[in-house]
Amino acid sequence: MLAFRKRRQLNFALLLLLALSLVLIISFSLGRNRKRYDPTPLTRAHNNPANTDAHSLSLDSDNDGLPDGAELESYMDRENFRSWFTLIAEGQFYQLSKEWNAEQRDCAGLVRFAWREALRRHDRPWFQKMGPGYNAIAPDVKRYQLEQGPLGEKLFRTNFGAYKDGDLSNGNFSEFADARSLKSFNTKFVGRDRHHAQPGDLLYFHQPWVQKFPFHVMVFLGNSKLSEEKSNDWVVYHTGASPTDEGTVKKVRLSVLDQHPNRRWRPVESNSNFLGFYRLKILD
């Protein structure tokens, strides 16, 4: 009887040991599976807009010349950028910001200035620095901000080709780009029909043999953000500077430009000098 009881206790101990072993094996297996499906560093960088992973900076999935990490992938980021970009561009018509370098005040300079400032953090110091007339029109871009962005201040591509490592150091990106470089390397053609344009798109004219710099660019605003004028075809542009004239910022409706006394400046499809509407690659 005693021997039978000892045998039963031994069998129970063996079953308990086997059960514990199975629990340890299953736990180890589940732990390995969880590790296998952990987010990659690239995914974590995407979820944290303040970081831009080195992999996303090296990739150029659409071969448009910009690293994926510099493009605004979410709908809200694109809309917020458009709001700030057009607000800042339009604001220069009402009062030039002292933050806009006087030596860079021309048609392309307006685009560069509005682009750069749209990517900054719009906090109280920013509003104080920019001057009166600005309100918090939208949240900041979350993908990245200029100070922590993958390109830094070198926002503008200056040469053809897909993005590759070394482009930031070999001169393929710059803090400066003229109207032609903005068009050729930093935008994509949308069309010549204004119905396809979105706020923040650029209008281009080409006037060869007429002026020293033949490319001229305007910013399409759509609705005005700084006036109550109920129209959706506003554009703003700088007339360009010269040694004898610093130029000025103008705001006008497309319907008014349609009647421009000089046909070369009419934004209509029948005008061969009007190249059409172009969209910033970071929004495409």
C-alpha positions in Angstrom: 0.0 0.0 0.0 2.9 2.4 0.9 4.7 1.5 -2.4 1.5 2.3 -4.4 1.1 5.7 -2.7 4.8 6.6 -3.4 4.4 5.6 -7.1 1.3 7.8 -7.4 3.1 10.7 -5.9 6.0 10.2 -8.3 3.6 10.1 -11.3 2.0 13.3 -10.1 5.4 15.0 -9.8 6.3 13.9 -13.3 3.1 15.2 -14.7 3.6 18.5 -13.0 7.1 18.8 -14.3 5.9 18.0 -17.8 3.2 20.7 -17.6 5.7 23.3 -16.4 8.0 22.4 -19.3 5.2 22.9 -21.8 4.4 26.3 -20.3 8.0 27.4 -20.6 8.2 26.2 -24.2 5.0 28.0 -25.2 6.1 31.2 -23.4 9.5 31.2 -25.2 7.8 30.6 -28.6 5.4 33.5 -28.1 8.2 35.8 -27.0 10.1 35.0 -30.2 7.0 35.7 -32.3 6.4 39.1 -30.6 9.9 40.1 -31.3 9.5 39.1 -34.9 6.7 41.5 -35.4 8.1 44.5 -33.5 7.9 47.7 -35.6 11.0 48.4 -37.6 13.1 51.6 -36.9 11.6 53.1 -40.1 8.0 52.5 -38.8 8.8 54.1 -35.5 10.4 57.1 -37.1 7.3 57.5 -39.2 5.0 57.4 -36.2 7.2 60.0 -34.4 7.2 63.0 -36.7 10.1 64.6 -34.8 12.4 61.9 -36.1 13.5 61.1 -39.6 15.1 57.7 -39.9 18.2 57.3 -42.0 16.5 54.7 -44.2 13.7 57.1 -45.2 16.2 59.7 -46.1 18.0 57.3 -48.4 14.9 56.1 -50.1 13.3 57.8 -53.1 10.4 55.5 -53.9 8.9 57.6 -56.7 12.3 58.7 -58.1 11.3 62.3 -58.1 14.6 63.6 -56.7 13.4 64.1 -53.1 14.0 61.6 -50.3 10.8 60.0 -49.0 11.5 61.5 -45.6 11.1 65.0 -47.0 7.7 64.4 -48.5 4.4 65.1 -46.7 2.6 61.8 -46.8 -0.6 62.4 -44.8 -3.6 64.3 -46.1 -3.6 66.6 -43.0 0.0 67.5 -43.3 -0.4 68.5 -46.9 -3.5 70.6 -46.1 -1.8 72.2 -43.2 1.2 73.1 -45.2 -1.0 74.6 -48.0 -2.7 76.7 -45.4 0.5 78.2 -44.0 2.2 78.5 -47.3 -0.6 80.5 -48.9 -1.2 82.6 -45.8 2.5 83.6 -45.6 2.7 84.3 -49.3 -0.5 86.4 -49.3 0.6 88.2 -46.1 3.6 89.7 -48.0 1.1 91.7 -50.1 -0.3 93.4 -47.1 3.0 93.9 -45.2 6.4 92.6 -46.1 7.9 90.6 -43.2 11.3 91.8 -42.1 12.3 88.1 -42.0 12.2 88.0 -45.8 15.7 89.0 -46.8 15.4 92.1 -48.9 18.1 90.8 -51.3 15.9 87.8 -52.1 12.7 89.6 -52.9 11.6 88.5 -56.3 9.1 86.0 -57.7 11.0 82.9 -56.7 12.0 84.5 -53.4 8.4 84.7 -52.4 8.0 81.0 -53.0 11.1 80.1 -51.1 10.2 82.3 -48.2 6.6 81.1 -47.8 7.8 77.5 -48.2 10.5 77.7 -45.6 8.3 79.6 -43.1 5.4 77.1 -43.6 7.6 74.3 -42.3 8.6 76.1 -39.1 7.1 75.8 -35.7 4.4 78.5 -35.4 4.7 79.4 -31.8 4.5 82.7 -30.1 8.1 83.7 -30.9 7.4 83.0 -34.6 4.4 85.2 -34.6 6.3 88.0 -32.9 9.2 87.6 -35.3 6.9 87.7 -38.4 5.1 90.8 -37.5 1.3 91.7 -37.3 -1.4 90.2 -39.5 -0.8 86.5 -38.9 -3.2 84.1 -37.0 -2.9 80.4 -36.2 -4.7 79.2 -39.3 -3.9 75.5 -39.0 -1.9 73.0 -37.0 1.8 72.7 -37.7 3.1 70.1 -40.1 3.6 66.9 -38.1 5.8 65.0 -40.5 8.7 67.2 -39.7 9.6 70.8 -39.0 12.3 72.8 -40.7 14.7 72.7 -37.7 14.6 68.9 -37.5 13.8 68.2 -41.1 15.8 65.8 -43.3 17.1 68.5 -45.6 17.5 71.3 -43.0 17.5 74.6 -44.7 18.6 73.0 -48.0 15.0 72.5 -49.2 15.4 73.0 -52.9 16.8 70.5 -55.4 19.1 72.0 -58.0 19.7 69.1 -60.4 18.0 66.2 -62.3 18.0 62.6 -61.0 16.6 60.5 -58.2 17.8 61.1 -54.7 20.9 59.3 -53.6 23.2 59.4 -50.6 25.6 62.3 -50.8 23.1 64.7 -52.6 23.0 67.0 -49.6 26.8 67.5 -49.6 27.5 67.5 -53.3 25.4 70.6 -54.2 22.2 68.8 -55.5 20.3 70.6 -52.7 20.5 74.3 -51.8 19.0 77.0 -49.6 18.5 78.9 -52.9 16.7 78.1 -56.1 15.6 80.5 -58.9 12.3 80.3 -60.7 13.5 77.8 -63.3 15.1 75.5 -60.7 11.9 75.5 -58.6 9.9 74.5 -61.7 12.3 71.9 -63.1 13.5 70.1 -60.0 10.9 70.8 -57.2 7.5 70.7 -58.8 5.4 68.5 -61.0 3.2 69.7 -63.9 -0.5 69.7 -63.1 -1.9 71.1 -66.3 -3.0 74.3 -67.9 -6.6 74.1 -66.8 -7.1 76.2 -63.6 -9.9 73.8 -62.5 -7.2 71.3 -61.6 -5.2 73.7 -59.5 -5.1 73.5 -55.7 -4.1 76.3 -53.2 -0.4 76.4 -53.0 0.2 75.4 -56.6 2.5 77.6 -58.8 1.7 79.3 -62.1 4.5 79.7 -64.5 5.1 82.0 -67.5 8.0 81.9 -69.9 8.9 85.2 -71.6 12.1 84.5 -73.7 13.8 87.4 -75.4 11.7 89.9 -73.4 13.3 90.0 -70.0 16.7 89.0 -68.5 15.1 86.2 -66.4 12.5 84.6 -68.7 10.7 82.4 -66.1 8.2 84.0 -63.8 6.3 82.3 -61.0 3.1 83.1 -59.1 1.4 81.4 -56.1 -2.2 80.2 -56.6 -4.1 81.1 -53.4 -7.7 80.0 -54.3 -9.7 81.7 -51.5 -8.1 84.7 -49.7 -7.2 84.1 -46.1 -6.6 87.7 -45.2 -9.6 89.4 -46.8 -13.3 88.9 -47.0 -13.4 89.1 -50.8 -15.5 86.1 -52.0 -13.5 84.7 -54.9 -11.6 81.5 -55.3 -9.1 82.4 -58.0 -6.7 84.7 -56.2 -3.0 84.6 -57.0 -0.1 86.5 -55.4 3.3 87.2 -56.9 6.4 89.5 -56.7 7.0 91.5 -59.8 10.7 91.0 -59.7 13.6 93.3 -58.7 16.1 95.2 -60.8 19.0 97.5 -60.1 16.6 100.5 -60.4 13.4 99.0 -59.0 13.0 96.7 -56.0 9.7 95.5 -57.3 6.5 94.8 -55.3 4.1 92.1 -54.3 0.8 92.0 -56.1 -2.4 90.1 -55.5 -4.9 89.7 -58.3 -7.6 87.4 -59.5 -7.1 85.0 -62.4 -10.2 86.5 -64.0 -8.5 89.9 -64.0 -5.3 88.5 -65.5 -7.4 86.9 -68.2 -8.0 90.4 -69.5 -4.4 91.6 -69.1 -3.6 94.2 -71.8 -0.4 92.2 -72.7 -1.6 88.9 -74.0 1.7 87.2 -72.9 0.6 87.5 -69.3 -2.8 85.9 -69.6 -3.1 82.6 -67.7 -5.1 80.9 -70.5 -4.5 77.7 -72.4 -4.3 79.6 -75.7 -1.3 81.7 -74.5 1.9 79.8 -75.4 3.8 81.9 -72.8 1.7 80.5 -70.0 3.3 77.2 -69.0 0.5 76.1 -66.6 0.1 75.0 -63.0 2.7 73.1 -61.1 2.5 71.3 -57.7 5.3 71.1 -55.1 6.8 67.7 -55.1 6.6 67.5 -51.3 2.8 67.6 -51.7 2.5 65.1 -54.6 
